Amino acid sequence: MDTEVVIQTVLIATAIILLYFLVRNITSYSKIEKPKYSGLARSPEELYLPSDEAISEMEELISKLN
């Protein structure tokens, strides 16, 4: 068997496998229905309370400005 024929066979097999996975991914993605985003926060009152990490990041930003 010629080297060129072997390489062509491997490339064709790879292309077929990639196309199979691509088609399978597209068809499975369209079957899954995602819930529609309402835009509402689950617990909006938690947005008013900053975390310790957020406070320390804000302090770093303020110190960089000064």
Secondary structure, DSSP 8 states (H G I E B T S, - for coil): --HHHHHHHHHHHHHHHHHHHHHHHHHHHHHS---------S-GGGGGS--HHHHHHHHHHHHHH-
